[in-house]
């Protein structure tokens, strides 16, 4: 049985892995756009932006490990899925972006682009040093880095609540009449559910490293970690959204949440505010990079006999550093569609998890491919590549296409068909057995 301190550290570690720079930048802009409707918009955002990732962890706990989510798939397909996931949330997307965003909010205002290379080197070395010791991840993230990060975030949040210094802004765009629905859409677009199934590898390993071997106990502590993550992330999102919704006093229009946070911290703390914001961004990006690197390396080490964990850590961060300095924009144009398309597949696997024993392997594969195909349709829509005529037709005829979630209805239908077909086949076999 884990002590209260270890449980708290596990929850902090889980929260830290999710809290990347994007999670800090978007909520202020949502609040800024939603204005007086920010509570409605944020409610929708929390359902999908926090609820889906937390649900993913719950499903990981139910099936007793992330790898079990793909257990019903043929092994080549399951392995291919995980490889793609850890490539796009690792060196091909998340980590390089974390490096560049952390730099933009810390040293870029002083040195421009001149210090990106040494910053990248330092960032990668720090990440490698933490990731090389996965057994100490709870101590390093949950007891050291995350408390420091949370301390700074609490300072910013309390300041916003006590000294808002501005009226709520006026709602704009889709937040005028459909704030809740727009919040749902934007929360879904964080794609954090994809990270959840990856982080499940780490959470299970962390719990086992603390001496817990019983599957039921492991599942219980995973559920506790998911709850703690959800509460902490909701607090951060609501606080940052409130900063954006009361940012009218800052005196000019904003085009992104990063500018809002920069103006807010400078207005309240002066030059110290820039340091606080830079520290938050760097810590958030480092904790996410550590989590993603550890998860991917755990997978490669467990899956491929000739692969070494430490080598994977070093290779992952080396590639990430190179991408961040050489071709991030070009690579993002390629990998972003993959992230968008894989996200529905991950959620489909979550949906099937509780009923996977009531579906045939063929229907599991068909359902996953259905989510992938319609996920590709949504990816083309999100990226703005859908031809206008086809786009208008899909808006009129495809349920949820407008909300970038056209994959949901076909996927749910396939799950229902799969369960019904399996039940029918079982009943037929039972009848034959009694004849």
C-alpha positions in Angstrom: 0.0 0.0 0.0 1.4 3.4 -1.0 1.8 6.2 1.5 -0.1 9.5 1.1 3.2 11.2 0.1 3.9 8.6 -2.7 0.3 8.9 -3.9 0.6 12.6 -4.1 3.9 12.4 -5.9 2.4 9.9 -8.4 -0.5 12.4 -9.1 2.0 15.3 -9.5 4.1 13.3 -11.9 1.0 12.5 -14.0 -0.1 16.1 -14.1 3.4 17.3 -15.0 3.7 15.0 -18.0 0.5 16.4 -19.5 1.2 20.1 -18.8 3.0 21.2 -21.9 3.4 24.7 -23.2 0.3 24.3 -25.4 -1.8 23.6 -22.3 -0.6 26.9 -20.9 -1.0 29.0 -24.0 -4.4 28.0 -25.2 -6.7 28.6 -22.2 -6.0 32.4 -21.9 -6.9 32.8 -25.5 -10.1 30.8 -25.0 -11.0 33.1 -22.1 -10.1 36.1 -24.2 -12.4 35.0 -27.0 -15.2 33.7 -24.8 -15.2 36.8 -22.5 -18.4 36.9 -20.4 -19.1 33.3 -21.6 -15.8 31.9 -20.5 -17.3 29.6 -17.9 -19.6 28.0 -20.5 -16.7 27.7 -23.0 -14.4 26.3 -20.3 -17.0 23.8 -19.2 -17.0 22.3 -22.7 -13.3 22.5 -22.9 -12.8 20.6 -19.6 -15.1 17.8 -20.7 -13.0 16.9 -23.7 -9.6 18.5 -22.9 -9.4 17.0 -19.4 -12.2 14.4 -19.5 -11.0 12.4 -22.5 -7.3 12.1 -21.3 -8.6 11.2 -17.8 -10.9 8.6 -19.4 -8.0 7.2 -21.3 -6.1 6.6 -18.1 -9.2 5.0 -16.6 -9.4 2.6 -19.6 -5.7 1.9 -19.2 -6.4 1.0 -15.6 -9.4 -1.2 -16.5 -7.4 -3.3 -19.0 -4.3 -3.3 -16.8 -1.8 -1.5 -19.0 -1.6 0.6 -22.2 -0.3 -2.4 -24.2 -3.6 -4.2 -23.4 -5.5 -1.6 -25.4 -4.2 -3.1 -28.6 -4.2 -6.7 -27.4 -7.1 -7.6 -29.7 -5.3 -6.3 -32.8 -3.0 -8.5 -34.8 0.5 -8.1 -33.4 2.0 -6.3 -36.5 -0.9 -3.8 -36.5 -0.6 -3.2 -32.7 3.2 -2.7 -32.9 2.8 -0.4 -35.9 0.2 1.7 -34.1 2.5 2.2 -31.0 5.5 3.0 -33.1 3.6 5.7 -35.0 2.2 7.1 -31.7 5.6 7.3 -30.0 7.2 8.8 -33.1 4.7 11.6 -33.5 4.4 12.4 -29.8 8.2 12.1 -29.5 11.0 13.3 -31.8 8.7 14.1 -34.8 6.3 16.5 -33.1 5.8 17.1 -29.4 9.4 17.3 -28.1 10.9 19.5 -30.8 7.9 21.9 -30.4 8.4 21.8 -26.6 12.1 22.9 -27.1 11.3 25.8 -29.4 8.3 27.0 -27.3 10.4 26.9 -24.1 13.1 28.9 -25.9 10.7 31.5 -27.3 9.4 32.3 -23.8 12.7 32.2 -22.0 15.8 33.3 -23.9 14.5 34.4 -27.3 13.5 37.9 -26.1 17.1 38.5 -25.0 19.2 36.6 -27.5 16.9 36.1 -30.5 17.6 32.9 -32.4 21.4 33.1 -31.5 21.1 30.9 -28.4 18.7 28.3 -29.7 21.5 25.7 -30.2 23.0 25.9 -26.7 19.5 26.0 -25.2 18.5 22.9 -27.1 21.7 21.1 -25.9 21.0 22.0 -22.3 17.3 21.1 -22.6 18.1 17.7 -24.1 20.8 16.9 -21.6 18.5 17.7 -18.7 15.7 15.6 -20.2 18.1 12.6 -20.8 19.4 12.8 -17.2 15.9 12.5 -15.8 14.7 10.0 -18.3 17.6 7.6 -17.9 16.3 6.7 -14.4 12.6 5.8 -14.9 12.5 4.1 -11.6 13.1 7.5 -9.9 10.6 9.4 -12.1 8.0 9.7 -9.3 10.7 11.3 -7.1 12.2 13.5 -9.8 8.9 14.7 -11.3 6.4 14.3 -8.5 8.6 15.6 -5.7 11.0 18.1 -7.3 10.0 19.6 -10.7 6.2 19.6 -10.4 6.0 21.3 -6.9 8.2 24.1 -8.3 5.9 24.4 -11.4 2.7 24.3 -9.4 4.1 26.9 -7.0 4.6 29.4 -9.8 1.2 28.6 -11.4 -0.5 29.2 -8.0 1.2 32.6 -7.8 -0.1 33.6 -11.2 -3.6 32.1 -10.5 -4.0 33.9 -7.1 -2.8 37.1 -8.6 -5.4 36.9 -11.4 -8.2 36.2 -8.9 -7.2 38.8 -6.4 -6.2 41.5 -8.8 -8.1 41.0 -12.1 -8.0 44.7 -12.7 -10.3 44.4 -15.7 -13.8 43.7 -16.8 -14.8 40.6 -18.7 -14.1 40.9 -22.4 -16.9 40.7 -24.9 -17.4 37.2 -26.5 -16.4 36.9 -30.1 -16.9 34.4 -32.9 -18.3 31.0 -32.1 -18.3 31.9 -28.4 -21.1 34.4 -28.7 -23.9 31.9 -29.0 -22.2 28.5 -28.9 -19.5 28.8 -26.2 -20.0 25.4 -24.8 -19.9 23.6 -28.2 -16.9 25.6 -29.2 -15.2 24.7 -25.9 -15.9 21.0 -26.6 -14.3 21.2 -30.0 -11.2 23.1 -28.8 -10.8 20.7 -25.9 -10.9 17.7 -28.3 -8.3 19.5 -30.5 -5.7 19.4 -27.7 -5.3 15.7 -28.7 -4.2 14.9 -25.1 -6.0 11.5 -25.2 -3.3 10.3 -27.6 -0.7 11.2 -25.0 -2.7 9.4 -22.3 -2.4 6.0 -23.7 1.4 6.6 -24.0 1.7 7.9 -20.5 0.0 4.8 -19.2 3.2 2.9 -19.8 5.0 5.2 -17.4 2.4 5.3 -14.7 2.2 1.5 -14.5 6.0 1.2 -14.4 6.1 3.9 -11.7 3.6 2.2 -9.5 5.4 -1.1 -9.9 8.7 0.5 -9.0 7.1 1.6 -5.7 6.5 -2.1 -4.8 3.0 -2.5 -5.9 2.5 -5.8 -7.9 -1.2 -6.6 -7.5 -3.1 -5.7 -10.7 -6.1 -4.4 -8.8 -3.9 -2.2 -6.6 -2.1 -0.9 -9.7 -5.4 -0.1 -11.4 -6.6 1.6 -8.2 -3.6 3.9 -8.0 -3.8 4.7 -11.7 -7.4 5.8 -11.2 -6.2 8.0 -8.3 -3.5 9.5 -10.5 -6.1 10.2 -13.2 -8.4 12.0 -10.7 -5.5 14.1 -9.3 -4.4 15.0 -12.8 -8.0 16.0 -13.8 -8.4 18.2 -10.7 -5.0 19.9 -11.0 -5.4 20.5 -14.8 -8.9 21.9 -14.4 -7.6 24.3 -11.8 -4.8 25.5 -14.2 -7.2 25.8 -17.2 -9.8 27.7 -15.3 -7.3 30.1 -13.8 -5.6 30.8 -17.1 -8.9 31.2 -18.9 -9.9 33.8 -16.3 -6.7 35.7 -17.0 -7.7 35.8 -20.6 -11.3 36.8 -20.0 -10.2 39.8 -17.8 -7.4 40.9 -20.1 -9.2 44.0 -21.4 -7.2 46.3 -19.0 -4.0 45.3 -20.8 -4.9 47.7 -23.5 -4.6 46.0 -26.8 -5.9 43.1 -28.9 -4.2 39.7 -28.7 -3.8 37.0 -31.3 -2.6 34.1 -29.0 -2.5 33.1 -25.4 1.2 33.5 -25.2 1.0 37.2 -25.7 -1.8 37.5 -23.1 0.4 35.7 -20.5 3.4 37.8 -21.4 1.4 41.0 -21.0 -0.3 39.8 -17.8 2.9 38.8 -16.0 4.7 42.0 -17.0 1.8 44.2 -15.9 1.7 42.6 -12.4 5.4 41.6 -11.8 7.4 43.7 -14.3 10.7 42.2 -15.4 10.2 39.5 -12.7 7.0 38.4 -14.6 9.0 37.6 -17.7 11.3 35.4 -15.6 8.3 33.7 -13.9 6.6 33.0 -17.2 9.9 31.8 -18.7 10.4 29.4 -15.8 6.8 28.0 -16.1 7.2 27.4 -19.8 10.6 25.7 -19.5 9.5 23.5 -16.6 6.3 22.5 -18.3 8.1 21.7 -21.5 10.9 19.7 -19.8 8.4 17.6 -17.7 6.4 16.8 -20.9 9.6 15.9 -22.8 10.7 13.6 -19.9 7.4 11.9 -19.9 7.2 11.3 -23.7 10.8 10.2 -23.9 10.4 7.7 -21.0 7.2 6.3 -22.4 8.6 5.8 -25.9 11.8 4.3 -24.6 9.9 1.9 -22.3 7.8 0.7 -25.3 10.8 0.1 -27.6 12.7 -1.6 -24.8 9.8 -3.9 -24.0 8.8 -4.6 -27.6 12.1 -5.1 -29.5 14.7 -7.5 -28.1 17.7 -5.8 -29.7 16.7 -2.3 -28.4 18.2 -0.9 -25.3 16.3 1.6 -23.1 19.1 4.0 -22.5 20.0 4.1 -26.2 16.4 4.9 -27.0 16.4 7.8 -24.6 19.6 9.3 -26.1 18.5 8.7 -29.7 15.1 10.2 -29.1 16.5 13.4 -27.6 19.2 13.7 -30.3 16.7 13.5 -33.0 14.4 15.9 -31.2 17.2 18.4 -30.8 18.1 18.2 -34.5 14.5 18.6 -35.6 14.0 21.6 -33.3 17.0 23.4 -34.9 16.8 22.3 -38.5 13.4 21.4 -39.9 10.6 21.8 -37.3 8.2 23.7 -39.5 8.6 21.3 -42.4 8.3 18.3 -40.3 5.2 19.6 -38.5 3.5 20.0 -41.8 4.0 16.2 -42.3 3.4 15.0 -38.8 0.4 17.1 -37.7 -2.0 15.2 -40.1 -0.6 11.9 -38.5 -1.4 13.2 -35.0 -4.9 14.2 -36.0 -5.6 10.9 -37.7 -4.2 8.8 -34.9 -6.2 10.5 -32.2 -9.5 8.9 -33.3 -7.9 5.5 -33.4 -6.7 6.0 -29.8 -10.1 6.9 -28.6 -11.7 4.1 -30.6 -9.4 1.6 -28.8 -10.5 3.2 -25.5 -14.2 2.8 -26.5 -13.6 -0.8 -27.3 -11.6 -1.6 -24.2 -14.6 -2.5 -21.9 -16.2 -4.7 -24.6 -13.2 -6.1 -26.4 -14.0 -9.6 -25.3 -17.4 -9.2 -26.8 -16.1 -8.4 -30.3 -14.3 -10.6 -32.8 -10.8 -9.7 -33.8 -12.0 -8.9 -37.3 -14.5 -6.4 -36.0 -11.9 -4.8 -33.7 -9.7 -4.3 -36.7 -12.5 -3.0 -38.9 -13.6 -0.6 -36.2 -10.0 0.7 -35.8 -9.7 1.2 -39.5 -13.1 3.0 -39.6 -11.8 5.5 -37.0 -8.6 5.9 -39.0 -10.3 6.5 -42.3 -12.7 9.1 -40.9 -9.9 10.5 -38.8 -8.1 11.2 -42.0 -11.2 13.0 -43.3 -11.1 15.2 -40.2 -7.4 15.8 -40.6 -7.9 17.1 -44.1 -10.7 19.3 -42.8 -8.7 20.6 -39.8 -5.7 21.5 -42.0 -7.9 23.2 -44.6 -7.1 20.9 -47.5 -10.7 19.7 -48.1 -12.0 20.9 -51.5 -14.7 23.5 -51.0 -17.5 21.6 -52.8 -16.8 18.4 -50.8 -16.4 20.4 -47.6 -19.9 21.9 -48.0 -21.4 18.6 -48.8 -19.9 17.0 -45.7 -21.0 19.9 -43.5 -24.6 19.2 -44.6 -24.5 15.4 -44.6 -21.8 14.2 -42.2 -22.8 14.2 -38.5 -20.2 16.1 -36.4 -18.0 16.9 -39.4 -18.4 20.6 -38.5 -16.8 19.9 -35.1 -13.9 17.9 -36.6 -15.3 14.6 -35.2 -17.0 12.9 -38.1 -15.3 9.7 -37.0 -17.4 9.3 -33.9 -20.7 8.1 -35.4 -19.3 5.5 -37.8 -16.9 4.2 -35.1 -19.7 3.8 -32.5 -21.9 2.1 -35.1 -19.1 -0.4 -35.8 -18.6 -1.1 -32.1 -22.4 -1.7 -31.7 -22.4 -4.0 -34.8 -19.4 -5.8 -33.5 -20.9 -6.6 -30.1 -24.2 -7.5 -31.7 -22.6 -9.8 -34.2 -20.5 -11.5 -31.5 -23.6 -12.0 -29.3 -25.6 -13.4 -32.3 -22.8 -15.9 -33.1 -22.5 -17.0 -29.5 -26.3 -17.6 -29.4 -26.2 -19.6 -32.6 -23.3 -21.7 -31.2 -25.3 -22.3 -28.0 -28.3 -23.4 -30.0 -26.3 -25.9 -32.0 -24.6 -27.2 -28.8 -28.1 -28.1 -27.3 -29.4 -29.8 -30.4 
